Amino acid sequence: MANELRVHLDQLVGTWRSEGRVIGGGEHEADRWRGFDVYEWFPGEQHMVHRVDVDIFGGRKEAMEFFTPRAGSSDSFDQTSFDADGTIERGVGSFDAQGRYHNDADGARAVVTFHDRNSMSAHWELRQPDGCWVEWMDVSFTRIAEPHIEVRSKGDHQH
């Protein structure tokens, strides 16, 4: 893995409290949601694991995502997310010259800005059927601990 990519990804390592607000209209306009995101290096430190556990759109969403460096690139990586409902999503992550993280998935994209070591924010957009992008949601993240993925039963989920 290129050192530059490693330095950028290291900013994500930790357990984050995530809170979002839908801004893009539709049936969920102004809905707020919250949960946790955990980023940690997979053993061997060649891939990063991202665990999502949030309460959103009236239900719980859990996913496990893997970041895998792209061959021949010093600043981008493949993202493959496995949702608890069986959905698999793929995207490409990269970092720009300002150090922002760009998440470009099929039909959705985000720009993550790091404010300091313990806070970051994301602005999400959705692609419309006509190909235009519209605002979808804003998310804030606050680092609350070192990375730790805890396996829990559905019944004992608390925030």
N, C-alpha and C positions, 0 to 999 in steps of 0.2 A: 504494500500500500504506500502510495506517495506520502511523504511527510506532511506536505501542505494539506492534503485531505484529512490526514490523521489529526492535525491541530484543530481544524474546523470541527470535525465530528466530536472531539473531546469536549467541546463546549456543551454538548447535549447530555453528557453522562450525568445521571442523577435521577432522583424521583421528583417529579413536578406535580403540583396541584394545577389542574387546568380548568379554566372557566371561560365559557363562550357565550356569545349572543348572536342570534341569527339576524342579519340586517338586510337580507335580499328579498323580502316579500314572501308571498305565498302563505300557505297555511301555518307556517311556523314563524312568521314575522315576529320579531322581538322576543322569541323564546330564549330562555337562558338555560344553560346546562353546565355541569361540572363533573369532575372526575380526576383521574390520575394518569400520567404518562411516565413510564420508566424507560430510560435509555441506558444500556450497558454493553460493554464489549463481550462478544461471544468468546468462549475459551479459545485461545490462540490469537485473539485480538486482530483477526483479519476481517471480521464481520461485526456489525453492530446489531443488537436486538432492541426493538422498540415495542413495549407492551402498552396497550391502550385499554383503559377500564373506566368508562364514563357512563353517566346517566344522561341520555339525550333523546329527544323526540318521543318522550313518554316511555322509554325502555332502557335497558342496559345494553351497551355495546362493548364487547371485548374483542381485541385483535392482537395478534403477534405479527410484527413486521421485521423483516431482515433487510439491512443495508449491505450491499455487496459492491465493492469498488469495481468500476468499469475498466476493462482492459484498455490500456493505452491512454487513460485519462488521469490527470492529477487532481481534478476538482469535481468529479461527478461519480455517481453510484446508482446502481439499480436498487429499487425498492420493491419488495414483494410482501404483501400483507395478507394474512390468513385470518378471516373473521370467524368468530364462534358460530355464526350461522352457515358456514361453509363457503362463503364468498371469498374469492381470491382476487386481489387488485394489484396491478403493477404500475409503477411509475419510475421516474428518474429524478434523483435529487442532485443538486449542484450548489456551489457557493459562488457568489459574484465577487467583484473586486472590493466591495464594501464589507464583505464577510457575511452577507445575508444568505440564508438557506432558502433555496427555491425548490419547492415540491411540485412536480408536474406529473399528474396522474391523468388517466383517461377521463376527460370530462370535468376535472376539478384541478385547481392549482392554488398554491399558497406561497407567500413570501414570509419567512420568519426572520424577525429582527431581534438581535441580542442587545439588550439594554445595559446589562451588567452581568456579573457572574451568576446571579440568582434570579434574573427575570428576562423573559423574552415574550414576544407577541407574534401572532400570525394573522394575516389577512387572507381570507379564502375567497375564491371566485369560482363560479360554475359556468360551463359552456352551454349555451342555449342551442336549440335545434338549428337555428340559422347560423351557428358558428361564432356568434358574438359572446363575449365574456361579461357576466354581471356579478356584482358583489353578492357574497353569500353569508359569510360570518366573520366575526373578529374573535380571537382567542387570546387570553393572557395566561402566562405560565409563571409560576413561582416555585423555585427549587426549595423543597422541604427536607430532603435527606439525600444520602448517597443512594446509588442504585440498589434496589432489592426487589426482586419479583417474588411475591408471596402467592402461593396457590391457595385459593379459598373456595369454600362451597358457596353456592348461590345464596343460601339462606343467611349467611353472616356478613354480607356486604354492607359496609357503612362508610360514610365520608367523615 
